[in-house]
Amino acid sequence: TAVVTALDGDIAGETSVYLNGDRASVRTEETNFGNLTADANLVAAQAVDTEVLVSIKNGGGIRAGIGEVIDNGDGTVTYLPTAANELSGKEAGEISELDIDNSLRFDNQLTIVELSTEDLLAVLEHGVAATQDGATPGQFPQVGGISFSFDPDLPAGSRVQSVALIDEDGNQTQLLV
């Protein structure tokens, strides 16, 4: 109890929304939490190499959302930010080390690689290659520094329709594909 309470009292940030790390979401579409983790990886990579432009995180590395999911009892759910924990002193909306540890359970290393535009396209194509109804294979790309679109109804290998570099505000800075 003491260890869990201490981890839940170590506050890393705060949010006013549910951070969607749900399996069915992060493995099939971009989510706010997937993008946040990819953006954080981009900042960490840029601290080592200022020329890094893109971050890709596989959705399968995100194991849970951060916040509360309330079953309304009528077949619907309500998504809320984290609840307060009086025992640890955590206030509602605060994100603790425990929340992060539960959501990002793997001790994944950050790797920087140089890719051509064609290689980046191939990586994104692989990420969306298994997109189909009911499939949650974990390779779906959560991204930072880029935006992309894809058509899941096209054959694997030709699904990615556009890729663009974006700035911190999400504005397109360079069209790649």
Steps between C-alpha positions, in 0.01 A plus 500: 500500500780741586673450163179543299400805704841660449486437123149645482618807692791568261326740260635536146230722350131561473218467251144616466406210268519124490823390330388224266735204517228239457616196301226520238588864435881526510533194279266629228510881504690798629400602853576797722715282728677333208584838353610633840744210549632533144541877549687437829731256321559761229603760759732246667657406166545867404688556827760254364482595131333827397450373145246234604166588338270202558406264782316172452376290792326172446152495649565159658745661742216694662323270740228714663342841505552757772181605671170349602255303290154504659244241391169687490303175518314570177759374253688829496814613680632834616870581470648727767848617602666333797324490834642648817671268749488637854745236623778615265399868486432479125238747381242432228655540157857448617709235325725300727800277445265209579263604219791519257646167615162331454455643151855464367595171666790409276844645551532584130816673388494806274688438176590760241526384138537688176233426240439623150151612404452161331611318816265709714216415263588130527498520883160671500366247248612218730331678790162505326538174305296294744221754541173316465177466695562336836879478458722650769853393408701766689704634209278801437717815500441770757695794359666829586633757256290369211143453394388233261185362347422149385218305344447165677292374206797507263738204474785482753799682358293774340291626791697811600362791300694798637783580739603848611742646752319719753606762752419505874156645426413228247545725198638334190855616424598261220301251295697176461250269331 
